[in-house]
Amino acid sequence: MKESLFSFVQPPAGPPRNAGYDGADFRELDATELYCPNCRRAVPVNKFLLLVLPDGDRYEYRCKYCGAKVGDKVDHSGQFYGILKG
Ligand SMILES: [Zn+2]
């Protein structure tokens, strides 16, 4: 559903990855369950947007039951990135 953004953000030629842009292949891996070391099981998580950086949006995942941080990620193809470029 974000293909239209990719098409004009992505440079026509260049390194496909590790150049500050890897959104095309890394689409929507939003986790809904992650392993929580406190609960010792896979748990549903809440996703928080922590920071909007020039190279991507930083998210953090927290356990819905105990609130422990169970993961994070930087989304290089976030909507804010598209807005900044556009
Ligand atoms: Zn937990």
PDB file of the backbone (N, CA, C, O) and the ligand in Angstrom, with CONECT records:
HET     ZN  A 101       1
ATOM      1  N   MET A   1       0.801  -1.210   0.000  1.00  0.00           N
ATOM      2  CA  MET A   1       0.000   0.000   0.000  1.00  0.00           C
ATOM      3  C   MET A   1       0.841   1.269   0.000  1.00  0.00           C
ATOM      4  O   MET A   1       0.314   2.377  -0.106  1.00  0.00           O
ATOM      5  N   LYS A   2       2.155   1.094   0.120  1.00  0.00           N
ATOM      6  CA  LYS A   2       3.038   2.250   0.083  1.00  0.00           C
ATOM      7  C   LYS A   2       3.860   2.282  -1.205  1.00  0.00           C
ATOM      8  O   LYS A   2       4.822   3.045  -1.305  1.00  0.00           O
ATOM      9  N   GLU A   3       3.505   1.494  -2.153  1.00  0.00           N
ATOM     10  CA  GLU A   3       4.300   1.399  -3.377  1.00  0.00           C
ATOM     11  C   GLU A   3       4.437   2.752  -4.065  1.00  0.00           C
ATOM     12  O   GLU A   3       5.485   3.064  -4.631  1.00  0.00           O
ATOM     13  N   SER A   4       3.399   3.535  -4.015  1.00  0.00           N
ATOM     14  CA  SER A   4       3.460   4.817  -4.705  1.00  0.00           C
ATOM     15  C   SER A   4       4.531   5.719  -4.092  1.00  0.00           C
ATOM     16  O   SER A   4       5.194   6.468  -4.809  1.00  0.00           O
ATOM     17  N   LEU A   5       4.702   5.651  -2.772  1.00  0.00           N
ATOM     18  CA  LEU A   5       5.771   6.416  -2.142  1.00  0.00           C
ATOM     19  C   LEU A   5       7.129   5.911  -2.599  1.00  0.00           C
ATOM     20  O   LEU A   5       8.009   6.696  -2.952  1.00  0.00           O
ATOM     21  N   PHE A   6       7.291   4.585  -2.589  1.00  0.00           N
ATOM     22  CA  PHE A   6       8.581   4.024  -2.976  1.00  0.00           C
ATOM     23  C   PHE A   6       8.976   4.477  -4.370  1.00  0.00           C
ATOM     24  O   PHE A   6      10.137   4.789  -4.633  1.00  0.00           O
ATOM     25  N   SER A   7       8.021   4.508  -5.234  1.00  0.00           N
ATOM     26  CA  SER A   7       8.361   4.737  -6.629  1.00  0.00           C
ATOM     27  C   SER A   7       8.994   6.099  -6.855  1.00  0.00           C
ATOM     28  O   SER A   7       9.808   6.255  -7.766  1.00  0.00           O
ATOM     29  N   PHE A   8       8.639   7.088  -6.044  1.00  0.00           N
ATOM     30  CA  PHE A   8       9.331   8.343  -6.304  1.00  0.00           C
ATOM     31  C   PHE A   8      10.416   8.686  -5.309  1.00  0.00           C
ATOM     32  O   PHE A   8      11.176   9.629  -5.527  1.00  0.00           O
ATOM     33  N   VAL A   9      10.505   7.941  -4.220  1.00  0.00           N
ATOM     34  CA  VAL A   9      11.602   8.163  -3.286  1.00  0.00           C
ATOM     35  C   VAL A   9      12.845   7.404  -3.735  1.00  0.00           C
ATOM     36  O   VAL A   9      13.969   7.875  -3.561  1.00  0.00           O
ATOM     37  N   GLN A  10      12.635   6.242  -4.306  1.00  0.00           N
ATOM     38  CA  GLN A  10      13.763   5.398  -4.679  1.00  0.00           C
ATOM     39  C   GLN A  10      14.524   5.977  -5.874  1.00  0.00           C
ATOM     40  O   GLN A  10      13.927   6.303  -6.900  1.00  0.00           O
ATOM     41  N   PRO A  11      15.839   6.101  -5.732  1.00  0.00           N
ATOM     42  CA  PRO A  11      16.631   6.581  -6.874  1.00  0.00           C
ATOM     43  C   PRO A  11      16.614   5.560  -8.008  1.00  0.00           C
ATOM     44  O   PRO A  11      16.486   4.363  -7.751  1.00  0.00           O
ATOM     45  N   PRO A  12      16.737   5.993  -9.214  1.00  0.00           N
ATOM     46  CA  PRO A  12      16.639   5.086 -10.360  1.00  0.00           C
ATOM     47  C   PRO A  12      17.791   4.106 -10.428  1.00  0.00           C
ATOM     48  O   PRO A  12      17.613   2.988 -10.912  1.00  0.00           O
ATOM     49  N   ALA A  13      18.964   4.490  -9.959  1.00  0.00           N
ATOM     50  CA  ALA A  13      20.095   3.581  -9.981  1.00  0.00           C
ATOM     51  C   ALA A  13      20.905   3.781  -8.710  1.00  0.00           C
ATOM     52  O   ALA A  13      20.971   4.883  -8.164  1.00  0.00           O
ATOM     53  N   GLY A  14      21.530   2.678  -8.241  1.00  0.00           N
ATOM     54  CA  GLY A  14      22.328   2.809  -7.034  1.00  0.00           C
ATOM     55  C   GLY A  14      22.279   1.537  -6.232  1.00  0.00           C
ATOM     56  O   GLY A  14      21.604   0.577  -6.604  1.00  0.00           O
ATOM     57  N   PRO A  15      22.996   1.533  -5.131  1.00  0.00           N
ATOM     58  CA  PRO A  15      23.018   0.336  -4.290  1.00  0.00           C
ATOM     59  C   PRO A  15      21.607   0.013  -3.819  1.00  0.00           C
ATOM     60  O   PRO A  15      20.898   0.895  -3.332  1.00  0.00           O
ATOM     61  N   PRO A  16      21.197  -1.235  -3.958  1.00  0.00           N
ATOM     62  CA  PRO A  16      19.838  -1.585  -3.565  1.00  0.00           C
ATOM     63  C   PRO A  16      19.640  -1.563  -2.060  1.00  0.00           C
ATOM     64  O   PRO A  16      18.520  -1.365  -1.589  1.00  0.00           O
ATOM     65  N   ARG A  17      20.701  -1.761  -1.301  1.00  0.00           N
ATOM     66  CA  ARG A  17      20.564  -1.807   0.155  1.00  0.00           C
ATOM     67  C   ARG A  17      21.738  -1.094   0.825  1.00  0.00           C
ATOM     68  O   ARG A  17      22.716  -0.714   0.181  1.00  0.00           O
ATOM     69  N   ASN A  18      21.606  -0.928   2.132  1.00  0.00           N
ATOM     70  CA  ASN A  18      22.672  -0.377   2.953  1.00  0.00           C
ATOM     71  C   ASN A  18      23.107   1.007   2.506  1.00  0.00           C
ATOM     72  O   ASN A  18      24.257   1.398   2.705  1.00  0.00           O
ATOM     73  N   ALA A  19      22.216   1.725   1.920  1.00  0.00           N
ATOM     74  CA  ALA A  19      22.526   3.085   1.525  1.00  0.00           C
ATOM     75  C   ALA A  19      21.513   4.032   2.153  1.00  0.00           C
ATOM     76  O   ALA A  19      21.198   5.083   1.595  1.00  0.00           O
ATOM     77  N   GLY A  20      21.017   3.654   3.299  1.00  0.00           N
ATOM     78  CA  GLY A  20      20.014   4.479   3.940  1.00  0.00           C
ATOM     79  C   GLY A  20      18.630   4.248   3.380  1.00  0.00           C
ATOM     80  O   GLY A  20      17.682   4.954   3.724  1.00  0.00           O
ATOM     81  N   TYR A  21      18.521   3.276   2.533  1.00  0.00           N
ATOM     82  CA  TYR A  21      17.212   2.973   1.959  1.00  0.00           C
ATOM     83  C   TYR A  21      17.076   1.473   1.764  1.00  0.00           C
ATOM     84  O   TYR A  21      17.791   0.873   0.962  1.00  0.00           O
ATOM     85  N   ASP A  22      16.165   0.882   2.494  1.00  0.00           N
ATOM     86  CA  ASP A  22      15.944  -0.542   2.291  1.00  0.00           C
ATOM     87  C   ASP A  22      14.462  -0.849   2.406  1.00  0.00           C
ATOM     88  O   ASP A  22      14.075  -1.974   2.722  1.00  0.00           O
ATOM     89  N   GLY A  23      13.664   0.118   2.158  1.00  0.00           N
ATOM     90  CA  GLY A  23      12.236  -0.027   2.369  1.00  0.00           C
ATOM     91  C   GLY A  23      11.552  -0.939   1.361  1.00  0.00           C
ATOM     92  O   GLY A  23      10.547  -1.574   1.682  1.00  0.00           O
ATOM     93  N   ALA A  24      12.077  -1.009   0.166  1.00  0.00           N
ATOM     94  CA  ALA A  24      11.366  -1.711  -0.897  1.00  0.00           C
ATOM     95  C   ALA A  24      11.222  -3.206  -0.609  1.00  0.00           C
ATOM     96  O   ALA A  24      10.171  -3.800  -0.847  1.00  0.00           O
ATOM     97  N   ASP A  25      12.298  -3.801  -0.092  1.00  0.00           N
ATOM     98  CA  ASP A  25      12.271  -5.235   0.164  1.00  0.00           C
ATOM     99  C   ASP A  25      11.781  -5.554   1.569  1.00  0.00           C
ATOM    100  O   ASP A  25      11.422  -6.693   1.871  1.00  0.00           O
ATOM    101  N   PHE A  26      11.771  -4.561   2.402  1.00  0.00           N
ATOM    102  CA  PHE A  26      11.555  -4.785   3.829  1.00  0.00           C
ATOM    103  C   PHE A  26      10.170  -4.309   4.189  1.00  0.00           C
ATOM    104  O   PHE A  26       9.994  -3.550   5.142  1.00  0.00           O
ATOM    105  N   ARG A  27       9.198  -4.744   3.440  1.00  0.00           N
ATOM    106  CA  ARG A  27       7.893  -4.131   3.597  1.00  0.00           C
ATOM    107  C   ARG A  27       7.102  -4.688   4.775  1.00  0.00           C
ATOM    108  O   ARG A  27       7.005  -5.902   4.955  1.00  0.00           O
ATOM    109  N   GLU A  28       6.560  -3.820   5.542  1.00  0.00           N
ATOM    110  CA  GLU A  28       5.552  -4.118   6.546  1.00  0.00           C
ATOM    111  C   GLU A  28       5.828  -5.376   7.355  1.00  0.00           C
ATOM    112  O   GLU A  28       5.060  -6.337   7.329  1.00  0.00           O
ATOM    113  N   LEU A  29       6.937  -5.345   8.068  1.00  0.00           N
ATOM    114  CA  LEU A  29       7.224  -6.453   8.972  1.00  0.00           C
ATOM    115  C   LEU A  29       6.772  -6.097  10.382  1.00  0.00           C
ATOM    116  O   LEU A  29       7.360  -6.551  11.364  1.00  0.00           O
ATOM    117  N   ASP A  30       5.759  -5.309  10.472  1.00  0.00           N
ATOM    118  CA  ASP A  30       5.271  -4.912  11.782  1.00  0.00           C
ATOM    119  C   ASP A  30       4.874  -6.133  12.597  1.00  0.00           C
ATOM    120  O   ASP A  30       3.970  -6.883  12.228  1.00  0.00           O
ATOM    121  N   ALA A  31       5.556  -6.310  13.688  1.00  0.00           N
ATOM    122  CA  ALA A  31       5.285  -7.469  14.519  1.00  0.00           C
ATOM    123  C   ALA A  31       4.046  -7.211  15.367  1.00  0.00           C
ATOM    124  O   ALA A  31       3.842  -6.108  15.874  1.00  0.00           O
ATOM    125  N   THR A  32       3.240  -8.224  15.510  1.00  0.00           N
ATOM    126  CA  THR A  32       2.121  -8.106  16.425  1.00  0.00           C
ATOM    127  C   THR A  32       2.356  -8.955  17.670  1.00  0.00           C
ATOM    128  O   THR A  32       1.706  -8.754  18.696  1.00  0.00           O
ATOM    129  N   GLU A  33       3.284  -9.901  17.577  1.00  0.00           N
ATOM    130  CA  GLU A  33       3.653 -10.688  18.749  1.00  0.00           C
ATOM    131  C   GLU A  33       5.161 -10.860  18.769  1.00  0.00           C
ATOM    132  O   GLU A  33       5.782 -11.174  17.753  1.00  0.00           O
ATOM    133  N   LEU A  34       5.732 -10.650  19.938  1.00  0.00           N
ATOM    134  CA  LEU A  34       7.163 -10.836  20.115  1.00  0.00           C
ATOM    135  C   LEU A  34       7.388 -11.562  21.429  1.00  0.00           C
ATOM    136  O   LEU A  34       6.526 -11.599  22.308  1.00  0.00           O
ATOM    137  N   TYR A  35       8.570 -12.133  21.529  1.00  0.00           N
ATOM    138  CA  TYR A  35       8.885 -12.838  22.769  1.00  0.00           C
ATOM    139  C   TYR A  35       9.218 -11.841  23.871  1.00  0.00           C
ATOM    140  O   TYR A  35      10.043 -10.947  23.683  1.00  0.00           O
ATOM    141  N   CYS A  36       8.574 -12.001  25.013  1.00  0.00           N
ATOM    142  CA  CYS A  36       8.838 -11.136  26.158  1.00  0.00           C
ATOM    143  C   CYS A  36       9.624 -11.921  27.198  1.00  0.00           C
ATOM    144  O   CYS A  36       9.165 -12.965  27.661  1.00  0.00           O
ATOM    145  N   PRO A  37      10.806 -11.429  27.572  1.00  0.00           N
ATOM    146  CA  PRO A  37      11.626 -12.142  28.556  1.00  0.00           C
ATOM    147  C   PRO A  37      11.008 -12.152  29.953  1.00  0.00           C
ATOM    148  O   PRO A  37      11.291 -13.045  30.751  1.00  0.00           O
ATOM    149  N   ASN A  38      10.188 -11.187  30.243  1.00  0.00           N
ATOM    150  CA  ASN A  38       9.514 -11.166  31.547  1.00  0.00           C
ATOM    151  C   ASN A  38       8.392 -12.186  31.607  1.00  0.00           C
ATOM    152  O   ASN A  38       8.283 -12.958  32.560  1.00  0.00           O
ATOM    153  N   CYS A  39       7.563 -12.178  30.580  1.00  0.00           N
ATOM    154  CA  CYS A  39       6.420 -13.092  30.548  1.00  0.00           C
ATOM    155  C   CYS A  39       6.837 -14.494  30.087  1.00  0.00           C
ATOM    156  O   CYS A  39       6.098 -15.458  30.286  1.00  0.00           O
ATOM    157  N   ARG A  40       8.001 -14.605  29.481  1.00  0.00           N
ATOM    158  CA  ARG A  40       8.540 -15.875  28.995  1.00  0.00           C
ATOM    159  C   ARG A  40       7.630 -16.543  27.980  1.00  0.00           C
ATOM    160  O   ARG A  40       7.426 -17.757  27.996  1.00  0.00           O
ATOM    161  N   ARG A  41       7.103 -15.730  27.115  1.00  0.00           N
ATOM    162  CA  ARG A  41       6.268 -16.245  26.046  1.00  0.00           C
ATOM    163  C   ARG A  41       6.108 -15.158  24.993  1.00  0.00           C
ATOM    164  O   ARG A  41       6.481 -14.003  25.198  1.00  0.00           O
ATOM    165  N   ALA A  42       5.547 -15.558  23.868  1.00  0.00           N
ATOM    166  CA  ALA A  42       5.225 -14.557  22.849  1.00  0.00           C
ATOM    167  C   ALA A  42       4.000 -13.792  23.304  1.00  0.00           C
ATOM    168  O   ALA A  42       3.006 -14.374  23.736  1.00  0.00           O
ATOM    169  N   VAL A  43       4.090 -12.486  23.199  1.00  0.00           N
ATOM    170  CA  VAL A  43       3.014 -11.637  23.708  1.00  0.00           C
ATOM    171  C   VAL A  43       2.605 -10.634  22.637  1.00  0.00           C
ATOM    172  O   VAL A  43       3.413 -10.280  21.778  1.00  0.00           O
ATOM    173  N   PRO A  44       1.361 -10.176  22.680  1.00  0.00           N
ATOM    174  CA  PRO A  44       0.980  -9.050  21.818  1.00  0.00           C
ATOM    175  C   PRO A  44       1.710  -7.798  22.282  1.00  0.00           C
ATOM    176  O   PRO A  44       1.962  -7.623  23.474  1.00  0.00           O
ATOM    177  N   VAL A  45       2.041  -6.944  21.351  1.00  0.00           N
ATOM    178  CA  VAL A  45       2.845  -5.776  21.693  1.00  0.00           C
ATOM    179  C   VAL A  45       2.161  -4.489  21.267  1.00  0.00           C
ATOM    180  O   VAL A  45       1.312  -4.469  20.376  1.00  0.00           O
ATOM    181  N   ASN A  46       2.558  -3.428  21.930  1.00  0.00           N
ATOM    182  CA  ASN A  46       2.180  -2.084  21.515  1.00  0.00           C
ATOM    183  C   ASN A  46       3.358  -1.461  20.781  1.00  0.00           C
ATOM    184  O   ASN A  46       4.511  -1.633  21.177  1.00  0.00           O
ATOM    185  N   LYS A  47       3.065  -0.752  19.735  1.00  0.00           N
ATOM    186  CA  LYS A  47       4.106  -0.119  18.931  1.00  0.00           C
ATOM    187  C   LYS A  47       4.111   1.378  19.202  1.00  0.00           C
ATOM    188  O   LYS A  47       3.079   2.043  19.109  1.00  0.00           O
ATOM    189  N   PHE A  48       5.270   1.890  19.534  1.00  0.00           N
ATOM    190  CA  PHE A  48       5.400   3.317  19.803  1.00  0.00           C
ATOM    191  C   PHE A  48       6.366   3.950  18.823  1.00  0.00           C
ATOM    192  O   PHE A  48       7.429   3.399  18.536  1.00  0.00           O
ATOM    193  N   LEU A  49       5.995   5.094  18.320  1.00  0.00           N
ATOM    194  CA  LEU A  49       6.926   5.873  17.509  1.00  0.00           C
ATOM    195  C   LEU A  49       7.779   6.710  18.451  1.00  0.00           C
ATOM    196  O   LEU A  49       7.274   7.589  19.150  1.00  0.00           O
ATOM    197  N   LEU A  50       9.077   6.426  18.462  1.00  0.00           N
ATOM    198  CA  LEU A  50       9.978   7.118  19.381  1.00  0.00           C
ATOM    199  C   LEU A  50      10.537   8.398  18.783  1.00  0.00           C
ATOM    200  O   LEU A  50      10.460   9.473  19.378  1.00  0.00           O
ATOM    201  N   LEU A  51      11.099   8.254  17.597  1.00  0.00           N
ATOM    202  CA  LEU A  51      11.823   9.367  16.995  1.00  0.00           C
ATOM    203  C   LEU A  51      11.593   9.369  15.496  1.00  0.00           C
ATOM    204  O   LEU A  51      11.434   8.320  14.872  1.00  0.00           O
ATOM    205  N   VAL A  52      11.579  10.540  14.943  1.00  0.00           N
ATOM    206  CA  VAL A  52      11.575  10.654  13.491  1.00  0.00           C
ATOM    207  C   VAL A  52      12.937  11.198  13.089  1.00  0.00           C
ATOM    208  O   VAL A  52      13.236  12.374  13.294  1.00  0.00           O
ATOM    209  N   LEU A  53      13.745  10.341  12.524  1.00  0.00           N
ATOM    210  CA  LEU A  53      15.104  10.705  12.152  1.00  0.00           C
ATOM    211  C   LEU A  53      15.190  10.955  10.652  1.00  0.00           C
ATOM    212  O   LEU A  53      14.336  10.504   9.888  1.00  0.00           O
ATOM    213  N   PRO A  54      16.232  11.680  10.236  1.00  0.00           N
ATOM    214  CA  PRO A  54      16.373  11.927   8.794  1.00  0.00           C
ATOM    215  C   PRO A  54      16.443  10.641   7.979  1.00  0.00           C
ATOM    216  O   PRO A  54      16.035  10.617   6.818  1.00  0.00           O
ATOM    217  N   ASP A  55      16.953   9.585   8.576  1.00  0.00           N
ATOM    218  CA  ASP A  55      17.100   8.339   7.814  1.00  0.00           C
ATOM    219  C   ASP A  55      16.021   7.321   8.132  1.00  0.00           C
ATOM    220  O   ASP A  55      16.090   6.185   7.663  1.00  0.00           O
ATOM    221  N   GLY A  56      15.036   7.700   8.909  1.00  0.00           N
ATOM    222  CA  GLY A  56      13.958   6.754   9.163  1.00  0.00           C
ATOM    223  C   GLY A  56      13.245   7.046  10.467  1.00  0.00           C
ATOM    224  O   GLY A  56      13.698   7.858  11.275  1.00  0.00           O
ATOM    225  N   ASP A  57      12.120   6.369  10.660  1.00  0.00           N
ATOM    226  CA  ASP A  57      11.347   6.520  11.888  1.00  0.00           C
ATOM    227  C   ASP A  57      11.714   5.398  12.838  1.00  0.00           C
ATOM    228  O   ASP A  57      11.764   4.234  12.443  1.00  0.00           O
ATOM    229  N   ARG A  58      11.968   5.739  14.070  1.00  0.00           N
ATOM    230  CA  ARG A  58      12.360   4.723  15.024  1.00  0.00           C
ATOM    231  C   ARG A  58      11.168   4.328  15.879  1.00  0.00           C
ATOM    232  O   ARG A  58      10.512   5.171  16.492  1.00  0.00           O
ATOM    233  N   TYR A  59      10.901   3.022  15.906  1.00  0.00           N
ATOM    234  CA  TYR A  59       9.785   2.479  16.666  1.00  0.00           C
ATOM    235  C   TYR A  59      10.282   1.558  17.765  1.00  0.00           C
ATOM    236  O   TYR A  59      11.359   0.969  17.679  1.00  0.00           O
ATOM    237  N   GLU A  60       9.467   1.454  18.793  1.00  0.00           N
ATOM    238  CA  GLU A  60       9.785   0.538  19.880  1.00  0.00           C
ATOM    239  C   GLU A  60       8.549  -0.303  20.167  1.00  0.00           C
ATOM    240  O   GLU A  60       7.420   0.187  20.116  1.00  0.00           O
ATOM    241  N   TYR A  61       8.777  -1.557  20.465  1.00  0.00           N
ATOM    242  CA  TYR A  61       7.686  -2.466  20.802  1.00  0.00           C
ATOM    243  C   TYR A  61       7.730  -2.797  22.284  1.00  0.00           C
ATOM    244  O   TYR A  61       8.782  -3.123  22.835  1.00  0.00           O
ATOM    245  N   ARG A  62       6.564  -2.706  22.918  1.00  0.00           N
ATOM    246  CA  ARG A  62       6.483  -3.025  24.340  1.00  0.00           C
ATOM    247  C   ARG A  62       5.399  -4.063  24.588  1.00  0.00           C
ATOM    248  O   ARG A  62       4.346  -4.056  23.951  1.00  0.00           O
ATOM    249  N   CYS A  63       5.681  -4.943  25.518  1.00  0.00           N
ATOM    250  CA  CYS A  63       4.740  -5.983  25.920  1.00  0.00           C
ATOM    251  C   CYS A  63       3.446  -5.357  26.436  1.00  0.00           C
ATOM    252  O   CYS A  63       3.471  -4.423  27.239  1.00  0.00           O
ATOM    253  N   LYS A  64       2.322  -5.881  25.967  1.00  0.00           N
ATOM    254  CA  LYS A  64       1.042  -5.337  26.417  1.00  0.00           C
ATOM    255  C   LYS A  64       0.740  -5.686  27.866  1.00  0.00           C
ATOM    256  O   LYS A  64      -0.043  -5.000  28.523  1.00  0.00           O
ATOM    257  N   TYR A  65       1.354  -6.744  28.366  1.00  0.00           N
ATOM    258  CA  TYR A  65       1.036  -7.190  29.720  1.00  0.00           C
ATOM    259  C   TYR A  65       1.901  -6.509  30.768  1.00  0.00           C
ATOM    260  O   TYR A  65       1.384  -5.992  31.759  1.00  0.00           O
ATOM    261  N   CYS A  66       3.219  -6.503  30.558  1.00  0.00           N
ATOM    262  CA  CYS A  66       4.103  -5.978  31.605  1.00  0.00           C
ATOM    263  C   CYS A  66       4.802  -4.689  31.186  1.00  0.00           C
ATOM    264  O   CYS A  66       5.428  -4.035  32.019  1.00  0.00           O
ATOM    265  N   GLY A  67       4.708  -4.318  29.932  1.00  0.00           N
ATOM    266  CA  GLY A  67       5.297  -3.056  29.492  1.00  0.00           C
ATOM    267  C   GLY A  67       6.782  -3.122  29.184  1.00  0.00           C
ATOM    268  O   GLY A  67       7.392  -2.098  28.876  1.00  0.00           O
ATOM    269  N   ALA A  68       7.374  -4.308  29.261  1.00  0.00           N
ATOM    270  CA  ALA A  68       8.794  -4.421  28.970  1.00  0.00           C
ATOM    271  C   ALA A  68       9.057  -4.181  27.491  1.00  0.00           C
ATOM    272  O   ALA A  68       8.257  -4.549  26.631  1.00  0.00           O
ATOM    273  N   LYS A  69      10.175  -3.566  27.220  1.00  0.00           N
ATOM    274  CA  LYS A  69      10.574  -3.386  25.823  1.00  0.00           C
ATOM    275  C   LYS A  69      10.990  -4.733  25.256  1.00  0.00           C
ATOM    276  O   LYS A  69      11.849  -5.418  25.812  1.00  0.00           O
ATOM    277  N   VAL A  70      10.375  -5.100  24.152  1.00  0.00           N
ATOM    278  CA  VAL A  70      10.680  -6.407  23.561  1.00  0.00           C
ATOM    279  C   VAL A  70      11.271  -6.286  22.159  1.00  0.00           C
ATOM    280  O   VAL A  70      11.588  -7.295  21.529  1.00  0.00           O
ATOM    281  N   GLY A  71      11.417  -5.076  21.678  1.00  0.00           N
ATOM    282  CA  GLY A  71      12.026  -4.934  20.366  1.00  0.00           C
ATOM    283  C   GLY A  71      11.938  -3.516  19.866  1.00  0.00           C
ATOM    284  O   GLY A  71      11.221  -2.685  20.423  1.00  0.00           O
ATOM    285  N   ASP A  72      12.679  -3.250  18.802  1.00  0.00           N
ATOM    286  CA  ASP A  72      12.557  -1.962  18.153  1.00  0.00           C
ATOM    287  C   ASP A  72      12.958  -2.109  16.692  1.00  0.00           C
ATOM    288  O   ASP A  72      13.481  -3.138  16.264  1.00  0.00           O
ATOM    289  N   LYS A  73      12.704  -1.073  15.966  1.00  0.00           N
ATOM    290  CA  LYS A  73      13.134  -1.082  14.572  1.00  0.00           C
ATOM    291  C   LYS A  73      13.181   0.335  14.048  1.00  0.00           C
ATOM    292  O   LYS A  73      12.557   1.242  14.598  1.00  0.00           O
ATOM    293  N   VAL A  74      13.932   0.510  12.976  1.00  0.00           N
ATOM    294  CA  VAL A  74      13.955   1.781  12.266  1.00  0.00           C
ATOM    295  C   VAL A  74      13.333   1.549  10.903  1.00  0.00           C
ATOM    296  O   VAL A  74      13.794   0.730  10.108  1.00  0.00           O
ATOM    297  N   ASP A  75      12.297   2.281  10.671  1.00  0.00           N
ATOM    298  CA  ASP A  75      11.578   2.140   9.410  1.00  0.00           C
ATOM    299  C   ASP A  75      12.040   3.231   8.456  1.00  0.00           C
ATOM    300  O   ASP A  75      11.711   4.405   8.627  1.00  0.00           O
ATOM    301  N   HIS A  76      12.800   2.833   7.459  1.00  0.00           N
ATOM    302  CA  HIS A  76      13.378   3.819   6.531  1.00  0.00           C
ATOM    303  C   HIS A  76      12.381   4.295   5.490  1.00  0.00           C
ATOM    304  O   HIS A  76      12.682   5.186   4.695  1.00  0.00           O
ATOM    305  N   SER A  77      11.222   3.715   5.494  1.00  0.00           N
ATOM    306  CA  SER A  77      10.260   4.081   4.452  1.00  0.00           C
ATOM    307  C   SER A  77       8.981   4.642   5.060  1.00  0.00           C
ATOM    308  O   SER A  77       7.908   4.579   4.459  1.00  0.00           O
ATOM    309  N   GLY A  78       9.116   5.186   6.251  1.00  0.00           N
ATOM    310  CA  GLY A  78       7.943   5.667   6.963  1.00  0.00           C
ATOM    311  C   GLY A  78       7.267   6.832   6.274  1.00  0.00           C
ATOM    312  O   GLY A  78       7.830   7.469   5.383  1.00  0.00           O
ATOM    313  N   GLN A  79       6.067   7.089   6.701  1.00  0.00           N
ATOM    314  CA  GLN A  79       5.292   8.149   6.070  1.00  0.00           C
ATOM    315  C   GLN A  79       5.941   9.511   6.267  1.00  0.00           C
ATOM    316  O   GLN A  79       5.833  10.378   5.400  1.00  0.00           O
ATOM    317  N   PHE A  80       6.610   9.710   7.392  1.00  0.00           N
ATOM    318  CA  PHE A  80       7.232  11.001   7.640  1.00  0.00           C
ATOM    319  C   PHE A  80       8.390  11.242   6.685  1.00  0.00           C
ATOM    320  O   PHE A  80       8.627  12.364   6.237  1.00  0.00           O
ATOM    321  N   TYR A  81       9.095  10.182   6.388  1.00  0.00           N
ATOM    322  CA  TYR A  81      10.193  10.270   5.436  1.00  0.00           C
ATOM    323  C   TYR A  81       9.683  10.729   4.078  1.00  0.00           C
ATOM    324  O   TYR A  81      10.277  11.594   3.434  1.00  0.00           O
ATOM    325  N   GLY A  82       8.589  10.142   3.660  1.00  0.00           N
ATOM    326  CA  GLY A  82       8.002  10.531   2.391  1.00  0.00           C
ATOM    327  C   GLY A  82       7.579  11.988   2.371  1.00  0.00           C
ATOM    328  O   GLY A  82       7.753  12.686   1.372  1.00  0.00           O
ATOM    329  N   ILE A  83       7.023  12.437   3.484  1.00  0.00           N
ATOM    330  CA  ILE A  83       6.585  13.829   3.573  1.00  0.00           C
ATOM    331  C   ILE A  83       7.779  14.775   3.487  1.00  0.00           C
ATOM    332  O   ILE A  83       7.724  15.795   2.799  1.00  0.00           O
ATOM    333  N   LEU A  84       8.854  14.432   4.187  1.00  0.00           N
ATOM    334  CA  LEU A  84      10.037  15.283   4.162  1.00  0.00           C
ATOM    335  C   LEU A  84      10.629  15.389   2.749  1.00  0.00           C
ATOM    336  O   LEU A  84      11.083  16.449   2.319  1.00  0.00           O
ATOM    337  N   LYS A  85      10.604  14.262   2.056  1.00  0.00           N
ATOM    338  CA  LYS A  85      11.177  14.265   0.718  1.00  0.00           C
ATOM    339  C   LYS A  85      10.281  14.982  -0.286  1.00  0.00           C
ATOM    340  O   LYS A  85      10.755  15.545  -1.272  1.00  0.00           O
ATOM    341  N   GLY A  86       9.001  14.951  -0.020  1.00  0.00           N
ATOM    342  CA  GLY A  86       8.088  15.424  -1.025  1.00  0.00           C
ATOM    343  C   GLY A  86       7.801  16.904  -0.919  1.00  0.00           C
ATOM    344  O   GLY A  86       7.034  17.443  -1.717  1.00  0.00           O
TER     345      GLY A  86
HETATM  346 ZN    ZN A 101       5.729  -9.109  29.262  1.00  0.00          ZN2+
END
